[in-house]
Amino acid sequence: MRQQETAVTTTRRPTALRLAAGAALAWLGLAGAASAQPLQLPGAQPFNQPGAQQAAPASAAGTATQRPRTMPAIKIPSEESILGRTLRRNGGFGEATLEKSGSGYGLRLRAEGFQSGNLTEPCAISFGDAPVPVTAQGKPAGLPRYRLEAPACPIVFDVLDGALLVIAPEQPCVIEAAACRIEPRGVWGPDARTLPARAKDIEAERKQAETAVREGYRALSSKAELPEQRAVAREQAGFSSEREQICREFQREGAHGFCGARITEARAASIRARLGLPEPKPEAAKPRPAAAKRASPPAAAPAPALQ
């Protein structure tokens, strides 16, 4: 009887030990899992399951509406800037003067060229003593445009600041009655001999226009699709050479830069028109401050004579 009880007791001990060990292992496993799970604070995003991806939360910058690109305002010249002034092609040839005529304008024009049968022999053509009427064509390129009503040479020009840019006809005009061949295209501006004194102001105007052109091309590119963006980039890259070609014959251009400044302003106006931007309002003339009267300094005492 004692031996049987001993055997029973001996049989139960391993079972109790195994149960206790199993409970300990289970507790350790739960504790390990709990310690492996990071602590979550109230309001925090839930953790991803292993192998899952979580999108980053949208930032305030990403949801904010991006302002469209634009360009600085530039001065759009008017007919007043050339009215009654004598302009010369490339600053030295011929004469063109815009005058008021009735309800519109007329152009008094004298052009110089070469004889159609001998391109080394100079000639000149006057379009009459009275101004030839010009017809307004609107502002297709952002500047006032006019057409000269002269069948022999139907000139089309844009008004620049103190100059004209003749853009048509593309070929020289041949005046059969005088056997004279004239080339009106290009910039008609003041006498080139008067421009070097204004070189500093002209350079400042050119820099302002170049900034407007650069920002304008960026605005055009931001609104365009990829193929159009490439076209805009090519146009911007070719503008410098195009400007150089127009201005290479303007007299003393290197000393004043007048032609380059006006062509740059014309391109800025054209870009504004393509962007559909409103025309800047003309600035009101600021009154000049009255010169302060300076009191004349007292006369200096004469220097003592040397003994």
LUMGUSE-566447 format. One record per residue: residue number from 1; x, y, z of N, C-alpha, C in turn. Coordinates in steps of 0.02 Angstrom, whole numbers, plus 50000, padded with zeros to 5 digits. Example, Ala and Ser with C-alpha at 12.3 -4.5 7.8 and 13.67 -1.06 7.14 Angstrom:
2
1, 50660, 49716, 50390, 50615, 49775, 50390, 50660, 49835, 50390
2, 50642, 49888, 50354, 50684, 49947, 50357, 50645, 50002, 50394
This chain:
307
1, 50042, 49940, 50000, 50000, 50000, 50000, 50043, 50062, 50000
2, 50094, 50069, 50039, 50140, 50126, 50042, 50177, 50131, 49977
3, 50196, 50076, 49947, 50232, 50078, 49884, 50187, 50107, 49828
4, 50123, 50090, 49828, 50076, 50114, 49777, 50067, 50189, 49782
5, 50061, 50216, 49845, 50054, 50288, 49853, 50115, 50324, 49830
6, 50172, 50295, 49844, 50235, 50325, 49822, 50239, 50329, 49747
7, 50215, 50277, 49715, 50217, 50276, 49641, 50171, 50328, 49612
8, 50113, 50335, 49642, 50066, 50386, 49617, 50094, 50456, 49625
9, 50123, 50469, 49682, 50153, 50535, 49694, 50208, 50548, 49644
10, 50249, 50498, 49631, 50304, 50505, 49584, 50278, 50518, 49514
11, 50221, 50491, 49495, 50192, 50500, 49428, 50164, 50571, 49419
12, 50136, 50602, 49471, 50105, 50669, 49466, 50156, 50726, 49463
13, 50215, 50717, 49493, 50263, 50773, 49495, 50286, 50796, 49425
14, 50305, 50750, 49382, 50325, 50773, 49315, 50269, 50810, 49280
15, 50206, 50788, 49289, 50150, 50822, 49256, 50141, 50893, 49282
16, 50146, 50903, 49346, 50141, 50971, 49375, 50198, 51015, 49352
17, 50257, 50985, 49347, 50315, 51025, 49324, 50305, 51047, 49251
18, 50279, 51000, 49211, 50269, 51019, 49140, 50216, 51074, 49134
19, 50164, 51070, 49173, 50113, 51122, 49170, 50140, 51190, 49191
20, 50179, 51190, 49244, 50208, 51252, 49268, 50256, 51281, 49216
21, 50296, 51238, 49184, 50343, 51262, 49133, 50305, 51290, 49072
22, 50251, 51256, 49053, 50212, 51280, 48996, 50181, 51348, 49009
23, 50155, 51357, 49070, 50126, 51422, 49087, 50178, 51477, 49087
24, 50238, 51460, 49111, 50292, 51510, 49112, 50311, 51530, 49041
25, 50316, 51480, 48997, 50334, 51495, 48927, 50280, 51538, 48893
26, 50217, 51521, 48906, 50162, 51561, 48877, 50164, 51633, 48901
27, 50178, 51640, 48965, 50182, 51709, 48992, 50239, 51748, 48960
28, 50296, 51714, 48952, 50354, 51746, 48921, 50339, 51765, 48849
29, 50302, 51722, 48814, 50285, 51737, 48745, 50240, 51798, 48739
30, 50190, 51803, 48783, 50147, 51861, 48782, 50184, 51924, 48799
31, 50228, 51919, 48847, 50268, 51977, 48867, 50313, 51999, 48811
32, 50343, 51950, 48775, 50387, 51968, 48720, 50349, 52002, 48664
33, 50289, 51976, 48649, 50249, 52007, 48596, 50230, 52078, 48615
34, 50212, 52087, 48678, 50193, 52154, 48700, 50251, 52202, 48696
35, 50312, 52178, 48714, 50370, 52222, 48713, 50392, 52236, 48642
36, 50377, 52190, 48593, 50396, 52201, 48523, 50351, 52251, 48489
37, 50289, 52260, 48514, 50242, 52307, 48483, 50258, 52378, 48507
38, 50274, 52427, 48461, 50290, 52495, 48483, 50231, 52527, 48518
39, 50248, 52575, 48560, 50198, 52611, 48597, 50162, 52660, 48552
40, 50097, 52661, 48554, 50057, 52707, 48514, 50027, 52760, 48560
41, 50036, 52822, 48539, 50007, 52877, 48577, 49937, 52891, 48551
42, 49894, 52919, 48594, 49826, 52934, 48572, 49827, 52982, 48513
43, 49789, 52967, 48461, 49784, 53010, 48402, 49837, 52995, 48349
44, 49884, 52947, 48363, 49936, 52932, 48315, 49909, 52888, 48261
45, 49944, 52888, 48201, 49924, 52844, 48146, 49937, 52772, 48165
46, 49893, 52725, 48146, 49905, 52654, 48164, 49966, 52628, 48127
47, 50000, 52579, 48160, 50060, 52550, 48130, 50041, 52504, 48074
48, 50084, 52500, 48023, 50073, 52455, 47967, 50085, 52383, 47987
49, 50049, 52338, 47957, 50064, 52267, 47964, 50128, 52252, 47926
50, 50163, 52199, 47945, 50225, 52182, 47910, 50211, 52172, 47836
51, 50253, 52206, 47794, 50247, 52201, 47722, 50198, 52250, 47692
52, 50159, 52287, 47734, 50111, 52335, 47707, 50144, 52402, 47699
53, 50118, 52445, 47653, 50143, 52512, 47641, 50091, 52562, 47662
54, 50114, 52617, 47689, 50070, 52670, 47712, 50086, 52735, 47676
55, 50036, 52768, 47648, 50048, 52830, 47613, 50061, 52886, 47662
56, 50109, 52930, 47643, 50124, 52987, 47686, 50065, 53034, 47688
57, 50052, 53065, 47746, 49996, 53112, 47749, 50007, 53172, 47705
58, 49954, 53197, 47676, 49959, 53255, 47632, 49981, 53315, 47673
59, 50031, 53352, 47645, 50056, 53411, 47680, 50014, 53471, 47660
60, 50020, 53523, 47700, 49983, 53584, 47685, 50008, 53616, 47622
61, 50075, 53609, 47608, 50102, 53638, 47547, 50075, 53604, 47485
62, 50064, 53538, 47491, 50040, 53500, 47433, 49968, 53516, 47416
63, 49929, 53533, 47466, 49858, 53547, 47454, 49845, 53620, 47437
64, 49895, 53663, 47450, 49884, 53734, 47436, 49884, 53746, 47361
65, 49843, 53792, 47338, 49838, 53807, 47266, 49899, 53847, 47245
66, 49934, 53822, 47193, 49993, 53857, 47169, 49974, 53916, 47126
67, 50003, 53974, 47139, 49987, 54034, 47101, 50017, 54028, 47031
68, 49979, 54045, 46980, 50006, 54041, 46912, 50062, 54092, 46901
69, 50110, 54073, 46860, 50165, 54118, 46844, 50139, 54178, 46803
70, 50170, 54234, 46812, 50153, 54293, 46773, 50218, 54329, 46757
71, 50214, 54392, 46734, 50273, 54429, 46716, 50265, 54501, 46739
72, 50320, 54536, 46749, 50315, 54606, 46772, 50278, 54649, 46721
73, 50246, 54700, 46746, 50212, 54748, 46702, 50265, 54789, 46665
74, 50253, 54804, 46603, 50297, 54845, 46563, 50258, 54903, 46534
75, 50295, 54955, 46515, 50262, 55013, 46485, 50247, 54999, 46412
76, 50183, 55006, 46392, 50163, 54998, 46323, 50165, 55067, 46290
77, 50209, 55077, 46240, 50214, 55144, 46210, 50152, 55162, 46171
78, 50142, 55226, 46164, 50085, 55252, 46126, 50111, 55294, 46068
79, 50066, 55317, 46026, 50084, 55358, 45969, 50116, 55424, 45992
80, 50101, 55445, 46053, 50129, 55508, 46078, 50205, 55506, 46081
81, 50234, 55446, 46088, 50307, 55442, 46096, 50344, 55457, 46031
82, 50309, 55456, 45974, 50342, 55470, 45910, 50309, 55527, 45872
83, 50255, 55553, 45898, 50216, 55603, 45862, 50258, 55665, 45848
84, 50265, 55683, 45783, 50302, 55743, 45764, 50377, 55736, 45765
85, 50403, 55677, 45782, 50475, 55668, 45785, 50501, 55637, 45719
86, 50559, 55660, 45698, 50590, 55633, 45638, 50629, 55570, 45656
87, 50610, 55515, 45625, 50642, 55451, 45637, 50679, 55428, 45574
88, 50735, 55395, 45584, 50777, 55373, 45529, 50787, 55297, 45532
89, 50785, 55265, 45474, 50796, 55193, 45472, 50867, 55178, 45494
90, 50872, 55132, 45543, 50937, 55114, 45572, 50974, 55175, 45599
91, 50936, 55227, 45616, 50966, 55286, 45647, 51003, 55332, 45600
92, 50996, 55322, 45533, 51035, 55364, 45489, 51009, 55373, 45418
93, 50956, 55337, 45399, 50935, 55339, 45329, 50860, 55356, 45324
94, 50844, 55399, 45276, 50776, 55418, 45264, 50746, 55459, 45320
95, 50682, 55474, 45314, 50647, 55512, 45365, 50575, 55488, 45368
96, 50550, 55478, 45429, 50481, 55459, 45440, 50455, 55499, 45499
97, 50397, 55530, 45489, 50368, 55572, 45542, 50293, 55557, 45546
98, 50270, 55537, 45604, 50198, 55524, 45615, 50165, 55589, 45636
99, 50110, 55605, 45601, 50074, 55666, 45615, 50000, 55651, 45622
100, 49966, 55693, 45659, 49893, 55687, 45664, 49862, 55711, 45599
101, 49812, 55673, 45577, 49779, 55689, 45513, 49704, 55676, 45521
102, 49667, 55730, 45529, 49595, 55723, 45539, 49580, 55685, 45603
103, 49545, 55629, 45597, 49528, 55588, 45656, 49579, 55534, 45669
104, 49630, 55529, 45626, 49680, 55476, 45634, 49750, 55503, 45629
105, 49793, 55464, 45596, 49863, 55482, 45589, 49884, 55474, 45517
106, 49938, 55509, 45500, 49969, 55503, 45435, 50044, 55499, 45444
107, 50079, 55471, 45395, 50151, 55463, 45399, 50183, 55500, 45341
108, 50225, 55547, 45357, 50265, 55582, 45306, 50329, 55541, 45298
109, 50341, 55516, 45238, 50394, 55466, 45229, 50439, 55484, 45169
110, 50502, 55479, 45182, 50553, 55483, 45130, 50602, 55425, 45142
111, 50606, 55380, 45093, 50647, 55320, 45100, 50706, 55321, 45052
112, 50761, 55294, 45075, 50821, 55290, 45034, 50834, 55218, 45013
113, 50863, 55209, 44955, 50878, 55143, 44930, 50930, 55145, 44875
114, 50925, 55097, 44829, 50972, 55093, 44773, 50932, 55082, 44709
115, 50961, 55104, 44654, 50928, 55095, 44590, 50919, 55021, 44575
116, 50860, 55003, 44551, 50844, 54933, 44539, 50889, 54902, 44486
117, 50916, 54942, 44440, 50961, 54916, 44389, 51033, 54919, 44408
118, 51049, 54954, 44463, 51118, 54962, 44485, 51118, 54970, 44560
119, 51127, 54915, 44596, 51119, 54914, 44669, 51176, 54949, 44706
120, 51220, 54981, 44670, 51273, 55020, 44702, 51259, 55095, 44695
121, 51208, 55113, 44656, 51192, 55183, 44645, 51134, 55203, 44690
122, 51144, 55249, 44738, 51091, 55267, 44785, 51035, 55307, 44752
123, 50976, 55302, 44783, 50918, 55340, 44761, 50874, 55353, 44821
124, 50825, 55396, 44814, 50778, 55412, 44868, 50709, 55422, 44840
125, 50659, 55403, 44879, 50589, 55408, 44859, 50551, 55447, 44912
126, 50515, 55497, 44892, 50470, 55534, 44937, 50399, 55514, 44922
127, 50361, 55501, 44974, 50292, 55479, 44965, 50243, 55538, 44965
128, 50268, 55595, 44945, 50226, 55654, 44939, 50241, 55706, 44992
129, 50216, 55766, 44979, 50227, 55820, 45027, 50180, 55815, 45087
130, 50122, 55785, 45077, 50073, 55778, 45131, 50081, 55709, 45164
131, 50063, 55702, 45227, 50067, 55637, 45260, 50021, 55586, 45226
132, 50045, 55525, 45219, 50005, 55471, 45190, 49963, 55440, 45246
133, 49899, 55431, 45237, 49857, 55403, 45292, 49881, 55334, 45312
134, 49873, 55319, 45376, 49889, 55253, 45403, 49826, 55226, 45437
135, 49815, 55161, 45431, 49756, 55129, 45458, 49775, 55088, 45519
136, 49739, 55097, 45575, 49753, 55060, 45636, 49736, 54986, 45627
137, 49780, 54943, 45651, 49771, 54870, 45646, 49763, 54838, 45715
138, 49750, 54879, 45766, 49744, 54851, 45834, 49812, 54840, 45865
139, 49815, 54791, 45911, 49877, 54774, 45945, 49887, 54698, 45944
140, 49896, 54669, 45885, 49903, 54596, 45882, 49965, 54570, 45917
141, 50017, 54610, 45922, 50078, 54589, 45956, 50089, 54630, 46019
142, 50036, 54660, 46046, 50041, 54698, 46108, 50060, 54770, 46099
143, 50074, 54792, 46037, 50094, 54861, 46023, 50047, 54890, 45969
144, 50037, 54956, 45969, 49995, 54985, 45916, 50025, 54971, 45847
145, 49983, 54946, 45802, 50007, 54928, 45735, 49967, 54968, 45683
146, 50003, 54990, 45631, 49972, 55030, 45578, 49995, 55005, 45509
147, 49953, 55019, 45460, 49968, 55002, 45391, 49968, 55067, 45350
148, 50022, 55077, 45312, 50027, 55135, 45269, 49989, 55123, 45205
149, 49941, 55168, 45190, 49899, 55159, 45131, 49935, 55187, 45069
150, 49988, 55150, 45049, 50026, 55168, 44989, 50034, 55105, 44947
151, 49997, 55098, 44892, 50000, 55036, 44852, 50070, 55019, 44829
152, 50112, 55069, 44816, 50179, 55055, 44792, 50222, 55021, 44845
153, 50207, 55033, 44907, 50245, 55001, 44962, 50201, 55001, 45025
154, 50158, 54950, 45032, 50112, 54947, 45090, 50148, 54928, 45154
155, 50177, 54977, 45186, 50217, 54966, 45247, 50170, 54953, 45306
156, 50190, 54904, 45348, 50156, 54889, 45411, 50207, 54899, 45467
157, 50189, 54937, 45518, 50237, 54951, 45571, 50204, 54948, 45639
158, 50244, 54931, 45690, 50224, 54934, 45760, 50256, 54995, 45792
159, 50221, 55025, 45839, 50246, 55084, 45874, 50287, 55062, 45934
160, 50350, 55081, 45936, 50394, 55069, 45993, 50400, 55133, 46034
161, 50439, 55131, 46086, 50450, 55190, 46127, 50501, 55235, 46092
162, 50475, 55287, 46058, 50519, 55332, 46021, 50546, 55303, 45957
163, 50511, 55254, 45928, 50536, 55222, 45866, 50479, 55185, 45832
164, 50493, 55162, 45771, 50448, 55120, 45732, 50484, 55054, 45716
165, 50446, 55000, 45716, 50472, 54936, 45692, 50432, 54916, 45631
166, 50462, 54923, 45572, 50428, 54904, 45510, 50436, 54829, 45501
167, 50379, 54793, 45498, 50380, 54720, 45493, 50358, 54694, 45425
168, 50332, 54738, 45383, 50310, 54717, 45316, 50315, 54778, 45270
169, 50326, 54765, 45205, 50327, 54700, 45171, 50392, 54662, 45183
170, 50389, 54596, 45171, 50447, 54555, 45183, 50502, 54566, 45130
171, 50483, 54587, 45072, 50531, 54599, 45018, 50537, 54674, 45006
172, 50595, 54697, 44981, 50602, 54768, 44965, 50550, 54791, 44914
173, 50533, 54855, 44917, 50485, 54884, 44871, 50523, 54914, 44811
174, 50499, 54901, 44752, 50528, 54929, 44692, 50480, 54981, 44664
175, 50500, 55044, 44663, 50460, 55097, 44636, 50478, 55104, 44562
176, 50433, 55077, 44520, 50449, 55072, 44449, 50459, 55141, 44417
177, 50419, 55190, 44437, 50423, 55256, 44406, 50492, 55288, 44416
178, 50524, 55272, 44472, 50589, 55301, 44487, 50646, 55250, 44481
179, 50627, 55188, 44463, 50677, 55134, 44458, 50719, 55130, 44522
180, 50684, 55136, 44579, 50719, 55138, 44644, 50694, 55080, 44687
181, 50740, 55047, 44718, 50725, 54989, 44761, 50739, 55008, 44833
182, 50687, 55007, 44875, 50695, 55028, 44945, 50680, 54969, 44991
183, 50714, 54969, 45048, 50704, 54918, 45100, 50681, 54953, 45164
184, 50616, 54954, 45178, 50593, 54990, 45237, 50596, 54951, 45302
185, 50606, 54885, 45299, 50603, 54845, 45359, 50658, 54864, 45408
186, 50642, 54856, 45473, 50691, 54870, 45525, 50666, 54923, 45573
187, 50711, 54948, 45614, 50694, 54997, 45666, 50709, 55067, 45640
188, 50659, 55109, 45642, 50667, 55180, 45627, 50667, 55217, 45694
189, 50724, 55248, 45710, 50731, 55281, 45774, 50763, 55349, 45768
190, 50781, 55379, 45824, 50813, 55445, 45822, 50880, 55442, 45786
191, 50904, 55499, 45768, 50971, 55503, 45738, 51021, 55470, 45786
192, 51058, 55422, 45760, 51104, 55383, 45803, 51156, 55427, 45837
193, 51171, 55484, 45810, 51222, 55527, 45840, 51198, 55557, 45906
194, 51132, 55557, 45917, 51106, 55586, 45979, 51097, 55535, 46035
195, 51109, 55471, 46021, 51091, 55419, 46068, 51146, 55402, 46119
196, 51211, 55407, 46104, 51260, 55388, 46155, 51253, 55427, 46221
197, 51228, 55488, 46219, 51219, 55526, 46281, 51165, 55495, 46325
198, 51122, 55453, 46297, 51068, 55420, 46335, 51085, 55348, 46350
199, 51146, 55327, 46339, 51164, 55256, 46343, 51148, 55226, 46412
200, 51160, 55263, 46465, 51148, 55237, 46533, 51074, 55223, 46545
201, 51031, 55269, 46525, 50959, 55258, 46533, 50934, 55202, 46488
202, 50961, 55199, 46428, 50940, 55146, 46381, 50959, 55077, 46409
203, 51018, 55072, 46439, 51039, 55008, 46468, 50993, 54987, 46525
204, 50972, 55034, 46567, 50925, 55017, 46621, 50858, 54994, 46593
205, 50835, 55026, 46540, 50772, 55005, 46509, 50777, 54935, 46479
206, 50835, 54921, 46450, 50845, 54855, 46420, 50845, 54800, 46474
207, 50879, 54813, 46530, 50881, 54763, 46584, 50810, 54749, 46610
208, 50771, 54801, 46618, 50702, 54792, 46642, 50662, 54751, 46592
209, 50671, 54765, 46528, 50635, 54727, 46477, 50659, 54654, 46474
210, 50723, 54642, 46483, 50749, 54574, 46482, 50721, 54533, 46540
211, 50714, 54564, 46598, 50683, 54529, 46654, 50611, 54510, 46638
212, 50575, 54556, 46607, 50505, 54542, 46588, 50502, 54485, 46537
213, 50547, 54485, 46489, 50548, 54433, 46437, 50563, 54365, 46469
214, 50611, 54363, 46513, 50630, 54299, 46545, 50572, 54271, 46586
215, 50540, 54314, 46626, 50484, 54290, 46666, 50424, 54273, 46622
216, 50417, 54310, 46567, 50362, 54295, 46521, 50369, 54227, 46489
217, 50429, 54210, 46468, 50439, 54143, 46439, 50427, 54088, 46490
218, 50446, 54100, 46552, 50432, 54050, 46605, 50356, 54041, 46614
219, 50320, 54097, 46611, 50247, 54092, 46618, 50217, 54055, 46559
220, 50241, 54068, 46498, 50216, 54032, 46440, 50230, 53958, 46446
221, 50290, 53940, 46468, 50308, 53870, 46474, 50266, 53834, 46527
222, 50251, 53868, 46583, 50213, 53836, 46637, 50141, 53821, 46616
223, 50116, 53858, 46567, 50047, 53848, 46545, 50041, 53800, 46486
224, 50098, 53781, 46457, 50097, 53742, 46395, 50107, 53668, 46409
225, 50085, 53626, 46361, 50100, 53555, 46362, 50172, 53544, 46341
226, 50195, 53481, 46348, 50265, 53467, 46335, 50287, 53487, 46265
227, 50252, 53470, 46211, 50276, 53491, 46145, 50280, 53567, 46138
228, 50230, 53603, 46167, 50231, 53675, 46163, 50287, 53704, 46207
229, 50302, 53672, 46263, 50357, 53694, 46304, 50423, 53693, 46266
230, 50433, 53642, 46226, 50494, 53638, 46185, 50496, 53694, 46134
231, 50438, 53710, 46105, 50436, 53765, 46057, 50451, 53831, 46091
232, 50425, 53841, 46151, 50439, 53902, 46188, 50514, 53907, 46205
233, 50543, 53851, 46225, 50615, 53851, 46241, 50657, 53868, 46179
234, 50638, 53841, 46121, 50675, 53857, 46060, 50667, 53931, 46042
235, 50607, 53958, 46051, 50596, 54028, 46036, 50638, 54072, 46082
236, 50640, 54055, 46146, 50679, 54095, 46194, 50753, 54091, 46177
237, 50777, 54031, 46159, 50848, 54024, 46143, 50867, 54062, 46080
238, 50820, 54069, 46033, 50835, 54103, 45971, 50823, 54178, 45972
239, 50796, 54204, 46027, 50780, 54275, 46028, 50842, 54319, 46023
240, 50895, 54301, 46057, 50956, 54343, 46056, 50983, 54350, 45985
241, 50986, 54295, 45948, 51012, 54298, 45880, 50964, 54337, 45835
242, 50899, 54330, 45846, 50849, 54367, 45807, 50857, 54442, 45819
243, 50867, 54460, 45882, 50876, 54531, 45899, 50941, 54558, 45868
244, 50992, 54517, 45869, 51056, 54538, 45840, 51049, 54549, 45765
245, 51012, 54506, 45732, 51002, 54513, 45660, 50965, 54577, 45643
246, 50915, 54594, 45683, 50877, 54655, 45670, 50919, 54717, 45681
247, 50961, 54716, 45733, 50997, 54776, 45755, 51068, 54781, 45729
248, 51092, 54734, 45691, 51162, 54735, 45671, 51179, 54793, 45626
249, 51129, 54821, 45590, 51142, 54877, 45545, 51123, 54944, 45576
250, 51098, 54944, 45637, 51082, 55008, 45669, 51146, 55043, 45686
251, 51151, 55106, 45665, 51214, 55142, 45671, 51233, 55153, 45744
252, 51297, 55137, 45759, 51328, 55148, 45825, 51290, 55111, 45880
253, 51262, 55054, 45863, 51223, 55015, 45912, 51265, 54996, 45972
254, 51328, 54981, 45962, 51371, 54962, 46018, 51383, 55018, 46067
255, 51372, 55080, 46047, 51385, 55137, 46091, 51324, 55157, 46131
256, 51263, 55134, 46111, 51203, 55155, 46147, 51153, 55099, 46160
257, 51149, 55048, 46116, 51104, 54992, 46126, 51031, 55008, 46118
258, 51015, 55062, 46081, 50945, 55083, 46076, 50902, 55030, 46041
259, 50926, 55004, 45985, 50886, 54956, 45948, 50873, 54893, 45989
260, 50925, 54867, 46022, 50917, 54806, 46062, 50867, 54816, 46118
261, 50868, 54875, 46149, 50820, 54888, 46204, 50749, 54890, 46178
262, 50738, 54921, 46120, 50670, 54927, 46094, 50644, 54860, 46068
263, 50687, 54819, 46039, 50665, 54753, 46015, 50648, 54709, 46075
264, 50686, 54715, 46129, 50671, 54676, 46190, 50605, 54697, 46220
265, 50592, 54762, 46221, 50527, 54786, 46246, 50470, 54761, 46202
266, 50482, 54759, 46136, 50430, 54735, 46091, 50415, 54661, 46104
267, 50467, 54621, 46118, 50455, 54550, 46132, 50417, 54542, 46198
268, 50434, 54582, 46248, 50397, 54579, 46312, 50324, 54595, 46302
269, 50309, 54646, 46260, 50239, 54663, 46247, 50204, 54606, 46210
270, 50239, 54574, 46164, 50209, 54518, 46128, 50193, 54460, 46174
271, 50238, 54445, 46221, 50225, 54390, 46269, 50166, 54406, 46314
272, 50160, 54469, 46336, 50102, 54488, 46377, 50037, 54477, 46339
273, 50037, 54493, 46274, 49977, 54483, 46234, 49961, 54408, 46228
274, 50012, 54367, 46220, 50001, 54295, 46214, 49976, 54265, 46279
275, 49996, 54293, 46335, 49973, 54270, 46400, 49904, 54296, 46417
276, 49879, 54343, 46378, 49813, 54372, 46392, 49813, 54418, 46453
277, 49870, 54447, 46469, 49874, 54492, 46527, 49847, 54561, 46509
278, 49815, 54594, 46556, 49788, 54661, 46541, 49844, 54710, 46529
279, 49829, 54760, 46490, 49879, 54811, 46475, 49891, 54854, 46536
280, 49955, 54864, 46555, 49968, 54905, 46615, 49941, 54975, 46606
281, 49916, 55003, 46661, 49891, 55071, 46659, 49949, 55120, 46655
282, 49943, 55171, 46615, 49998, 55221, 46610, 50008, 55255, 46677
283, 50070, 55266, 46693, 50087, 55299, 46756, 50074, 55374, 46749
284, 50045, 55401, 46803, 50033, 55473, 46803, 50100, 55510, 46811
285, 50105, 55565, 46776, 50167, 55604, 46781, 50175, 55632, 46851
286, 50233, 55621, 46880, 50246, 55645, 46947, 50270, 55718, 46944
287, 50241, 55761, 46986, 50264, 55830, 46985, 50336, 55834, 47011
288, 50373, 55877, 46979, 50443, 55886, 47000, 50445, 55928, 47063
289, 50485, 55908, 47112, 50490, 55948, 47173, 50522, 56015, 47159
290, 50496, 56066, 47193, 50523, 56133, 47183, 50594, 56135, 47209
291, 50637, 56167, 47171, 50707, 56171, 47191, 50713, 56216, 47252
292, 50747, 56192, 47301, 50757, 56231, 47363, 50805, 56288, 47349
293, 50786, 56344, 47374, 50829, 56402, 47365, 50887, 56397, 47415
294, 50946, 56398, 47387, 51005, 56394, 47430, 51031, 56464, 47442
295, 51045, 56477, 47506, 51074, 56542, 47523, 51145, 56545, 47498
296, 51164, 56600, 47467, 51232, 56606, 47441, 51280, 56611, 47500
297, 51336, 56575, 47496, 51384, 56577, 47552, 51416, 56645, 47558
298, 51434, 56665, 47619, 51466, 56731, 47627, 51532, 56733, 47590
299, 51548, 56791, 47566, 51610, 56801, 47528, 51668, 56787, 47574
300, 51718, 56752, 47548, 51777, 56737, 47588, 51820, 56798, 47595
301, 51851, 56804, 47653, 51895, 56861, 47665, 51956, 56856, 47622
302, 51980, 56911, 47595, 52039, 56908, 47553, 52099, 56883, 47592
303, 52142, 56847, 47558, 52203, 56821, 47590, 52251, 56879, 47603
304, 52284, 56876, 47660, 52331, 56930, 47675, 52388, 56932, 47626
305, 52409, 56993, 47609, 52464, 57000, 47562, 52528, 56981, 47594
306, 52571, 56951, 47554, 52637, 56931, 47580, 52680, 56992, 47590
307, 52715, 56996, 47647, 52760, 57052, 47660, 52826, 57042, 47624
